[in-house]
Amino acid sequence: MVHTIEPAGCALIGIVTEDFAADYYGERGPYFFDVGSVVLCLVEINLHTAVARYGFAPVWTEVTDYLKQHPQVLTRSAADRRARAELRREEGDRIRQAAMQAYRAADYDRAAHLIDYGELIEPRHNWQHDRDKITAATAPF
């Protein structure tokens, strides 16, 4: 059975690929890790929870497609990857703050929209907690 990966899952797979692909690519001691080896490492080591949710083949395909579209991630420096991750965290925090401000102002549609957007920017944050607050506030009972 093929599982469809929702946008937040694709975002997470892309971010994990960006953050870790360069750790595996190229010469590592006596070994050389080509793109296929990198995909295998990412899927089996870094994306095991995505595999449990979506299946091995869909995650493999998503990582492979991501690397075809963004081959530069294979050779990014560790400093560049850390800087990009920090920018994502900061942007995610700004979006979350804006969402909670909208929530406190009872603008629940805007808060929900911001949470959906934030999940695409920084899917590692626990956005479900924020969604649950909005759901509770808009429940009819």
Secondary structure, DSSP 8 states (H G I E B T S, - for coil): ------HHHHHHHHHHHHHHHHHHSEEETTEEE-HHHHHHHIIIII-HHHHHHH-HHHHHHHHHHHHHH-GGGGG--HHHHHHHHHHHHHHHHHHHHHHHHHHHTT-HHHHHHHHHHHHHH-TTS-HHHHHHHHHHHH---
